[in-house]
Structure formats: C-alpha cells, structure tokens
C-alpha cells in the first residue's frame, strides 16, 4: 500500500552526502501490503509451511541420527542441510508472520543486522554444502572403489566445519561492512526481511566498497562452488551414460537426482534475485522470489529427499512401525 509507505518515509539525503552519524535507530519492514483478508491467508499459509518445515527437517535429522543404515556421508550431509534449513526458517518466518498480522512492523537496527547476519551465514553455508554434496556424488559414481577411503568420517566432519566457518566468516565481514554505512534518511524497507539489496537502497553514504566486497567474496562463495557443481555433474553424466544397462544408468541417476533438484531450485531463486538484472521487476516480484529460498526451499528439501529416497522411506516405515 503506497500511502502507508509515503506516510512513513522521510526525506532521504543523497548518497555521498557528508553524514558522520547513523541517525536511523530502527527500520520498518513493509512486507506484503494488502487488505486484511489477503494478509490473513498468507499468514495461515506461511505458518503451515513453517510448521511443516520444522517437522520435516527434524524428522530427517532424527532418522539420520538413529538409523544405522543412514550413517553414510550422503545422509550426514542431508542432515546438515536440514539443520541449515531450520536455522534459516526460524530466522526469517516468525518476524514475517508478525509483519503480516500488523501490516508491517518495526525492527531495531541491531535486530535487523542480527537477522541479516544469520540469513547470510545460513545461505552461504547451504551454497557451500550443496557443493560438497555434489563432490560426494561425483566420488560415489565416478570413483566408487575409492569412495570409502576418500569420504571418511574425518573428511566429512572437516568439510562441514569448513562450510560453517566460511559461512560465518563471510557473513561477519558483510554484516560489519554494511552496518557501518550511514542510514540517515528513510527507514522503510520495502521487503519481508533485512536483505542485502533493500538495505543498500536506504544507505546515505557511498556503497562502492560494499559492492566491491560482494564481487570479491562472490568468487569463493558463488563462482567457485557453481563451477565445481557444474564440473562434477558433467563427469557424473558422462560416467552414467557409459553404463551399458539401462537399469544401472537409472540407479546411478537416482542417487543424485534429489540433490540436483535441490541445487536447481536454490541456485535459480538466488540468481534471480541477486545476479540477474532486476530492471523492470517490481518489489512484489522480488519478495516472491526471495520467498522461494527463505521459506519454500527449506520446506521442499525434506519432501524431495523423502519421496525420492528409498532408504529414508524404509527408515520412516521402521520408525512408525516401532511407535505403533
């Protein structure tokens, strides 16, 4: 609703103007503007998705922890993905629900950048984890005889720790740099949460350093992982096509199809928001795209891995059988 945005928005100084003090003490998140019925429907939808997301990912973590046949590197990585999805959802969705109920909501300066920090760290971790998972599938399919000696428990734990450390390091650098910008005009964030681009739009000071930093960090965090995933799956496809029997090819493809679907959804939504030109896109389109990787991807991931994985299906059946 433009009137609400116009009423709340203050006059914003030009970027580069000499301001030595951040005068914005809190931000106002607009969320989706609309009538009460529309926002109530969204509220019910998001709360159902949120509950299903937490339940589905907790189920995956529990199954991997308790089922001996799931104590393999692939399922260990899947459980880490579920942990990341839970952290991402709990960081974004509760505040989003509050915004929908109140047609917008205030968030403190510190609260905004705390949310931003955990958002960047979990998204970066997931980007790196999907890369590790693609390498795991590459070794399993292209070099199966050496899989056990390459993907040892120590190697898997080291890879996960590296992903978490790099994710938090990247988030710390980006958050500190962005929080040091001057926010001295409008405090209206026309978005669902404290995201990178909407915050940059509110900055009064020069944002060249922030953009340069993002391009530099984008090489180890985005470009290199994307390259590894593409190369890994290129070798996987070549190897699978050399398998003489159609049954063997189908079995080999099934071991990595779930991961490939998750990678496609995650990277498509991320690239649509941050990489592709946003010219001509409305703020509502950007909000909808951001929902894909913050709300619906964590909800879809356990469904994909459950429906397309016989080992998890068997573990679920055994668990429910014991409960009954």
MIPATOR-891146 format. One record per residue (C-alpha): residue in one letter; x, y, z. Coordinates in nm, 4 decimals, decimal comma. Layout:
// MIPATOR-891146
+------+----------+----------+----------+
: code :       c1 :       c2 :       c3 :
+------+----------+----------+----------+
:    A :        X :        Y :        Z :
...
+------+----------+----------+----------+
//
This chain:
// MIPATOR-891146
+------+----------+----------+----------+
: code :       c1 :       c2 :       c3 :
+------+----------+----------+----------+
:    X :   0,0000 :   0,0000 :   0,0000 :
:    X :   0,1787 :   0,3096 :  -0,1287 :
:    X :   0,0036 :   0,5516 :   0,1083 :
:    X :   0,1486 :   0,3768 :   0,4117 :
:    X :   0,4930 :   0,3834 :   0,2594 :
:    X :   0,4638 :   0,7528 :   0,1705 :
:    X :   0,3330 :   0,8456 :   0,5152 :
:    X :   0,6186 :   0,6720 :   0,6953 :
:    X :   0,9038 :   0,7599 :   0,4619 :
:    X :   1,1248 :   1,0525 :   0,5481 :
:    X :   1,3331 :   1,2663 :   0,3159 :
:    X :   1,6455 :   1,0739 :   0,2219 :
:    X :   1,9764 :   1,2618 :   0,1661 :
:    X :   2,1744 :   1,1933 :  -0,1484 :
:    X :   2,4370 :   0,9211 :  -0,1317 :
:    X :   2,7809 :   1,0587 :  -0,0671 :
:    X :   2,6458 :   1,3470 :   0,1372 :
:    X :   2,8621 :   1,4248 :   0,4388 :
:    X :   2,6991 :   1,2495 :   0,7318 :
:    X :   2,9051 :   1,1169 :   1,0211 :
:    X :   2,6285 :   0,9665 :   1,2309 :
:    X :   2,3764 :   0,6920 :   1,1757 :
:    X :   2,0518 :   0,8521 :   1,2840 :
:    X :   1,8202 :   0,5631 :   1,1991 :
:    X :   1,7622 :   0,3691 :   1,5221 :
:    X :   1,5136 :   0,1225 :   1,3746 :
:    X :   1,3714 :   0,0112 :   1,0423 :
:    X :   1,0147 :  -0,0528 :   0,9310 :
:    X :   0,9560 :  -0,3691 :   0,7283 :
:    X :   0,6595 :  -0,3264 :   0,4938 :
:    X :   0,6106 :  -0,6904 :   0,3969 :
:    X :   0,3131 :  -0,7562 :   0,1677 :
:    X :   0,0732 :  -0,4621 :   0,1646 :
:    X :  -0,2924 :  -0,5511 :   0,1108 :
:    X :  -0,6275 :  -0,5974 :   0,2760 :
:    X :  -0,6687 :  -0,7903 :   0,5986 :
:    X :  -0,8140 :  -1,0998 :   0,4297 :
:    X :  -0,5191 :  -1,1282 :   0,1892 :
:    X :  -0,2678 :  -1,0977 :   0,4737 :
:    X :  -0,4587 :  -1,3480 :   0,6880 :
:    X :  -0,4499 :  -1,6033 :   0,4061 :
:    X :  -0,0738 :  -1,5513 :   0,3682 :
:    X :  -0,0320 :  -1,5784 :   0,7445 :
:    X :  -0,2076 :  -1,9158 :   0,7532 :
:    X :  -0,0107 :  -2,0384 :   0,4515 :
:    X :   0,3261 :  -1,9357 :   0,5964 :
:    X :   0,2565 :  -2,0743 :   0,9424 :
:    X :   0,1547 :  -2,4101 :   0,7933 :
:    X :   0,4670 :  -2,4143 :   0,5774 :
:    X :   0,6807 :  -2,3145 :   0,8770 :
:    X :   0,5435 :  -2,5923 :   1,0996 :
:    X :   0,5840 :  -2,8468 :   0,8180 :
:    X :   0,9393 :  -2,7223 :   0,7530 :
:    X :   1,0459 :  -2,7630 :   1,1151 :
:    X :   0,8723 :  -3,1004 :   1,1456 :
:    X :   1,0066 :  -3,2387 :   0,8168 :
:    X :   1,3650 :  -3,1331 :   0,8784 :
:    X :   1,3588 :  -3,2555 :   1,2400 :
:    X :   1,2350 :  -3,5898 :   1,1070 :
:    X :   1,5294 :  -3,6090 :   0,8651 :
:    X :   1,7785 :  -3,5229 :   1,1437 :
:    X :   1,6222 :  -3,7811 :   1,3773 :
:    X :   1,6190 :  -4,0563 :   1,1152 :
:    X :   1,9819 :  -3,9965 :   1,0158 :
:    X :   2,0867 :  -3,9938 :   1,3818 :
:    X :   1,9010 :  -4,3097 :   1,4850 :
:    X :   1,9024 :  -4,5318 :   1,1743 :
:    X :   2,2283 :  -4,7233 :   1,1283 :
:    X :   2,1729 :  -4,7728 :   0,7557 :
:    X :   2,1684 :  -4,3912 :   0,7155 :
:    X :   2,5090 :  -4,3456 :   0,8792 :
:    X :   2,6775 :  -4,2610 :   0,5491 :
:    X :   2,8359 :  -3,9384 :   0,4193 :
:    X :   2,5420 :  -3,8581 :   0,1900 :
:    X :   2,2855 :  -3,8718 :   0,4710 :
:    X :   2,5187 :  -3,6901 :   0,7087 :
:    X :   2,5280 :  -3,4026 :   0,4589 :
:    X :   2,1486 :  -3,4186 :   0,4184 :
:    X :   2,1069 :  -3,3851 :   0,7969 :
:    X :   2,3349 :  -3,0807 :   0,7941 :
:    X :   2,1203 :  -2,9318 :   0,5184 :
:    X :   1,8161 :  -2,9847 :   0,7415 :
:    X :   1,9888 :  -2,8053 :   1,0299 :
:    X :   2,0641 :  -2,5127 :   0,7995 :
:    X :   1,7030 :  -2,5051 :   0,6752 :
:    X :   1,5696 :  -2,4953 :   1,0325 :
:    X :   1,8014 :  -2,2083 :   1,1232 :
:    X :   1,7059 :  -2,0143 :   0,8102 :
:    X :   1,3325 :  -2,0618 :   0,8639 :
:    X :   1,3372 :  -1,9681 :   1,2324 :
:    X :   1,5405 :  -1,6590 :   1,1484 :
:    X :   1,3017 :  -1,5303 :   0,8792 :
:    X :   0,9487 :  -1,6686 :   0,9187 :
:    X :   0,8456 :  -1,5661 :   1,2756 :
:    X :   0,9167 :  -1,1979 :   1,2060 :
:    X :   0,7441 :  -1,2316 :   0,8692 :
:    X :   0,4310 :  -1,3644 :   1,0407 :
:    X :   0,4384 :  -1,0690 :   1,2804 :
:    X :   0,4639 :  -0,8320 :   0,9826 :
:    X :   0,1625 :  -0,9908 :   0,8123 :
:    X :  -0,0530 :  -0,9636 :   1,1244 :
:    X :   0,0332 :  -0,5977 :   1,1811 :
:    X :   0,0582 :  -0,4783 :   0,8186 :
:    X :   0,4265 :  -0,4005 :   0,8704 :
:    X :   0,6475 :  -0,3973 :   1,1785 :
:    X :   0,9420 :  -0,2150 :   1,3321 :
:    X :   1,2755 :  -0,3860 :   1,3827 :
:    X :   1,5681 :  -0,2337 :   1,5706 :
:    X :   1,8955 :  -0,1507 :   1,3972 :
:    X :   2,0760 :  -0,4260 :   1,5882 :
:    X :   1,7880 :  -0,6693 :   1,5364 :
:    X :   1,7880 :  -0,6030 :   1,1625 :
:    X :   2,1583 :  -0,6711 :   1,1197 :
:    X :   2,1412 :  -0,9718 :   1,3517 :
:    X :   1,8751 :  -1,1173 :   1,1223 :
:    X :   2,0884 :  -1,0210 :   0,8221 :
:    X :   2,3941 :  -1,1946 :   0,9738 :
:    X :   2,2187 :  -1,5276 :   1,0302 :
:    X :   2,0493 :  -1,5047 :   0,6900 :
:    X :   2,3815 :  -1,4594 :   0,5068 :
:    X :   2,5634 :  -1,7237 :   0,7138 :
:    X :   2,2998 :  -1,9953 :   0,6580 :
:    X :   2,2630 :  -1,9152 :   0,2883 :
:    X :   2,6404 :  -1,9180 :   0,2385 :
:    X :   2,6693 :  -2,2441 :   0,4305 :
:    X :   2,3972 :  -2,4026 :   0,2156 :
:    X :   2,5702 :  -2,2872 :  -0,1019 :
:    X :   2,8984 :  -2,4486 :   0,0109 :
:    X :   2,7231 :  -2,7595 :   0,1440 :
:    X :   2,5490 :  -2,8236 :  -0,1884 :
:    X :   2,8939 :  -2,8071 :  -0,3474 :
:    X :   3,0295 :  -3,0641 :  -0,1016 :
:    X :   2,7293 :  -3,2868 :  -0,1708 :
:    X :   2,7910 :  -3,2687 :  -0,5460 :
:    X :   3,1540 :  -3,3724 :  -0,4880 :
:    X :   3,0314 :  -3,6604 :  -0,2717 :
:    X :   2,8061 :  -3,7809 :  -0,5569 :
:    X :   3,0947 :  -3,7396 :  -0,8027 :
:    X :   3,3225 :  -3,9642 :  -0,5970 :
:    X :   3,0437 :  -4,2197 :  -0,5377 :
:    X :   2,9580 :  -4,2543 :  -0,9076 :
:    X :   3,2833 :  -4,1764 :  -1,0884 :
:    X :   3,5266 :  -4,3332 :  -0,8422 :
:    X :   3,3249 :  -4,5848 :  -0,6375 :
:    X :   3,6182 :  -4,8135 :  -0,5485 :
:    X :   3,7909 :  -4,5310 :  -0,3597 :
:    X :   3,4748 :  -4,3789 :  -0,2093 :
:    X :   3,5242 :  -4,5247 :   0,1391 :
:    X :   3,8874 :  -4,4126 :   0,1552 :
:    X :   3,8109 :  -4,0593 :   0,0263 :
:    X :   3,4870 :  -3,9752 :   0,2098 :
:    X :   3,5978 :  -4,0818 :   0,5572 :
:    X :   3,4247 :  -3,9632 :   0,8746 :
:    X :   3,7123 :  -3,7253 :   0,9430 :
:    X :   3,6906 :  -3,5836 :   0,5914 :
:    X :   3,3135 :  -3,5309 :   0,6162 :
:    X :   3,3363 :  -3,3555 :   0,9535 :
:    X :   3,6216 :  -3,1378 :   0,8281 :
:    X :   3,4227 :  -3,0368 :   0,5187 :
:    X :   3,1160 :  -2,9456 :   0,7276 :
:    X :   3,3214 :  -2,7441 :   0,9775 :
:    X :   3,4879 :  -2,5614 :   0,6896 :
:    X :   3,1498 :  -2,4762 :   0,5381 :
:    X :   3,0173 :  -2,3422 :   0,8703 :
:    X :   3,3336 :  -2,1406 :   0,9378 :
:    X :   3,3411 :  -1,9900 :   0,5874 :
:    X :   2,9703 :  -1,9145 :   0,6057 :
:    X :   3,0043 :  -1,7302 :   0,9368 :
:    X :   3,3244 :  -1,5537 :   0,8295 :
:    X :   3,1657 :  -1,4299 :   0,5075 :
:    X :   2,8541 :  -1,3185 :   0,6946 :
:    X :   3,0575 :  -1,1408 :   0,9628 :
:    X :   3,2559 :  -0,9406 :   0,7050 :
:    X :   2,9487 :  -0,8454 :   0,5010 :
:    X :   2,7396 :  -0,7554 :   0,8065 :
:    X :   3,0094 :  -0,5378 :   0,9658 :
:    X :   3,0745 :  -0,3522 :   0,6405 :
:    X :   2,7082 :  -0,2923 :   0,5656 :
:    X :   2,6186 :  -0,1923 :   0,9224 :
:    X :   2,8877 :   0,0794 :   0,9125 :
:    X :   2,7068 :   0,2581 :   0,6301 :
:    X :   2,5157 :   0,5734 :   0,7181 :
:    X :   2,1385 :   0,5313 :   0,7385 :
:    X :   2,0177 :   0,8844 :   0,7917 :
:    X :   1,7030 :   0,9215 :   0,5811 :
:    X :   1,4204 :   0,6791 :   0,5138 :
:    X :   1,3910 :   0,3783 :   0,7411 :
:    X :   1,1308 :   0,1978 :   0,5267 :
:    X :   1,2447 :  -0,1437 :   0,3995 :
:    X :   1,0041 :  -0,2499 :   0,1249 :
:    X :   1,0782 :  -0,6160 :   0,1818 :
:    X :   0,9931 :  -0,9141 :   0,4012 :
:    X :   1,3181 :  -0,9188 :   0,5980 :
:    X :   1,6513 :  -0,7377 :   0,6269 :
:    X :   1,8141 :  -0,8326 :   0,2981 :
:    X :   2,1268 :  -0,7081 :   0,1219 :
:    X :   1,9815 :  -0,5022 :  -0,1632 :
:    X :   1,6920 :  -0,3342 :   0,0268 :
:    X :   1,9365 :  -0,2199 :   0,2968 :
:    X :   2,1772 :  -0,0805 :   0,0372 :
:    X :   1,8958 :   0,1259 :  -0,1134 :
:    X :   1,8494 :   0,3058 :   0,2211 :
:    X :   2,2158 :   0,3933 :   0,2715 :
:    X :   2,3092 :   0,7617 :   0,2542 :
:    X :   2,6836 :   0,7025 :   0,2196 :
:    X :   2,8778 :   0,5666 :  -0,0762 :
:    X :   2,8218 :   0,1927 :  -0,1250 :
:    X :   3,1125 :   0,1299 :  -0,3637 :
:    X :   3,3147 :  -0,0612 :  -0,1023 :
:    X :   3,0174 :  -0,2843 :  -0,0207 :
:    X :   2,9600 :  -0,3697 :  -0,3878 :
:    X :   3,3324 :  -0,4318 :  -0,4405 :
:    X :   3,3412 :  -0,6549 :  -0,1357 :
:    X :   3,0454 :  -0,8573 :  -0,2612 :
:    X :   3,2112 :  -0,9106 :  -0,6010 :
:    X :   3,5347 :  -1,0232 :  -0,4323 :
:    X :   3,3584 :  -1,2567 :  -0,1873 :
:    X :   3,1377 :  -1,3822 :  -0,4681 :
:    X :   3,4344 :  -1,5626 :  -0,6247 :
:    X :   3,4968 :  -1,8171 :  -0,3420 :
:    X :   3,1348 :  -1,8266 :  -0,2250 :
:    X :   2,9392 :  -1,8354 :  -0,5540 :
:    X :   3,1579 :  -1,8662 :  -0,8653 :
:    X :   3,3903 :  -2,1452 :  -0,7494 :
:    X :   3,1118 :  -2,3582 :  -0,5894 :
:    X :   2,8952 :  -2,3204 :  -0,9010 :
:    X :   3,1875 :  -2,4257 :  -1,1199 :
:    X :   3,2560 :  -2,7314 :  -0,9018 :
:    X :   2,8902 :  -2,8365 :  -0,9166 :
:    X :   2,8743 :  -2,7998 :  -1,2962 :
:    X :   3,2026 :  -2,9881 :  -1,3481 :
:    X :   3,1016 :  -3,2633 :  -1,1019 :
:    X :   2,7705 :  -3,3264 :  -1,2744 :
:    X :   2,9326 :  -3,3134 :  -1,6169 :
:    X :   3,1611 :  -3,6011 :  -1,5160 :
:    X :   2,8677 :  -3,7794 :  -1,3479 :
:    X :   2,6561 :  -3,7632 :  -1,6649 :
:    X :   2,9468 :  -3,8843 :  -1,8806 :
:    X :   3,0132 :  -4,1747 :  -1,6427 :
:    X :   2,6469 :  -4,2749 :  -1,6157 :
:    X :   2,5981 :  -4,2708 :  -1,9934 :
:    X :   2,8846 :  -4,5219 :  -2,0247 :
:    X :   2,6987 :  -4,7754 :  -1,8088 :
:    X :   2,5767 :  -5,0454 :  -2,0502 :
:    X :   2,2493 :  -5,1432 :  -1,8812 :
:    X :   1,9526 :  -4,9079 :  -1,8574 :
:    X :   1,8821 :  -5,0360 :  -1,5047 :
:    X :   2,2326 :  -4,9404 :  -1,3960 :
:    X :   2,2001 :  -4,5951 :  -1,5501 :
:    X :   1,8652 :  -4,5388 :  -1,3804 :
:    X :   2,0023 :  -4,6497 :  -1,0428 :
:    X :   2,3068 :  -4,4222 :  -1,0767 :
:    X :   2,0951 :  -4,1211 :  -1,1737 :
:    X :   1,8522 :  -4,1843 :  -0,8849 :
:    X :   2,1323 :  -4,1437 :  -0,6289 :
:    X :   2,1926 :  -3,7839 :  -0,7334 :
:    X :   1,8574 :  -3,6700 :  -0,8768 :
:    X :   1,7281 :  -3,5366 :  -0,5424 :
:    X :   2,0401 :  -3,3311 :  -0,4900 :
:    X :   2,0254 :  -3,1968 :  -0,8442 :
:    X :   1,6641 :  -3,0831 :  -0,7932 :
:    X :   1,7547 :  -2,9053 :  -0,4677 :
:    X :   2,0563 :  -2,7378 :  -0,6309 :
:    X :   1,8457 :  -2,6205 :  -0,9244 :
:    X :   1,5764 :  -2,4652 :  -0,7040 :
:    X :   1,8270 :  -2,2989 :  -0,4699 :
:    X :   2,0528 :  -2,1503 :  -0,7372 :
:    X :   1,7712 :  -2,0466 :  -0,9694 :
:    X :   1,5992 :  -1,8440 :  -0,6973 :
:    X :   1,9265 :  -1,6944 :  -0,5687 :
:    X :   2,0462 :  -1,5947 :  -0,9161 :
:    X :   1,7038 :  -1,4469 :  -0,9998 :
:    X :   1,7244 :  -1,2098 :  -0,7024 :
:    X :   2,0951 :  -1,1198 :  -0,6811 :
:    X :   2,2624 :  -1,1895 :  -1,0151 :
:    X :   2,0137 :  -1,1303 :  -1,2948 :
:    X :   1,9179 :  -0,7688 :  -1,3763 :
:    X :   1,6206 :  -0,6581 :  -1,1660 :
:    X :   1,5212 :  -0,3819 :  -1,4078 :
:    X :   1,1501 :  -0,3998 :  -1,4716 :
:    X :   1,0864 :  -0,6196 :  -1,1692 :
:    X :   0,8504 :  -0,4818 :  -0,9069 :
:    X :   0,9253 :  -0,5055 :  -0,5361 :
:    X :   0,6473 :  -0,7647 :  -0,5042 :
:    X :   0,8190 :  -0,9891 :  -0,7602 :
:    X :   1,1460 :  -0,9631 :  -0,5661 :
:    X :   0,9601 :  -1,0512 :  -0,2460 :
:    X :   0,8024 :  -1,3571 :  -0,4077 :
:    X :   1,1392 :  -1,4719 :  -0,5451 :
:    X :   1,3005 :  -1,4263 :  -0,2029 :
:    X :   1,0282 :  -1,6461 :  -0,0529 :
:    X :   1,1470 :  -1,9345 :  -0,2714 :
:    X :   1,4835 :  -1,9733 :  -0,0975 :
:    X :   1,3898 :  -1,8473 :   0,2512 :
:    X :   1,0516 :  -2,0146 :   0,3083 :
:    X :   0,9645 :  -2,2729 :   0,0440 :
:    X :   1,3067 :  -2,4289 :  -0,0289 :
:    X :   1,3557 :  -2,5343 :   0,3379 :
:    X :   1,0012 :  -2,6760 :   0,3198 :
:    X :   1,0572 :  -2,8621 :  -0,0085 :
:    X :   1,4027 :  -3,0094 :   0,0683 :
:    X :   1,2918 :  -3,2803 :   0,3150 :
:    X :   0,9996 :  -3,3682 :   0,0872 :
:    X :   1,2308 :  -3,4179 :  -0,2105 :
:    X :   1,4770 :  -3,6303 :  -0,0139 :
:    X :   1,1968 :  -3,8333 :   0,1463 :
:    X :   0,9873 :  -3,9023 :  -0,1625 :
:    X :   1,2816 :  -3,9814 :  -0,3882 :
:    X :   1,4884 :  -4,1879 :  -0,1447 :
:    X :   1,4060 :  -4,5494 :  -0,0628 :
:    X :   1,6442 :  -4,5626 :   0,2362 :
:    X :   1,4669 :  -4,2729 :   0,4081 :
:    X :   1,1276 :  -4,4212 :   0,3204 :
:    X :   1,2292 :  -4,7505 :   0,4830 :
:    X :   1,3636 :  -4,5681 :   0,7887 :
:    X :   1,0338 :  -4,3799 :   0,8239 :
:    X :   0,8357 :  -4,7041 :   0,7947 :
:    X :   1,0521 :  -4,8763 :   1,0587 :
:    X :   1,0185 :  -4,5767 :   1,2933 :
:    X :   0,6398 :  -4,5652 :   1,2642 :
:    X :   0,6231 :  -4,9437 :   1,2997 :
:    X :   0,8134 :  -4,9207 :   1,6303 :
:    X :   0,5864 :  -4,6406 :   1,7500 :
:    X :   0,2745 :  -4,8397 :   1,6625 :
+------+----------+----------+----------+
//
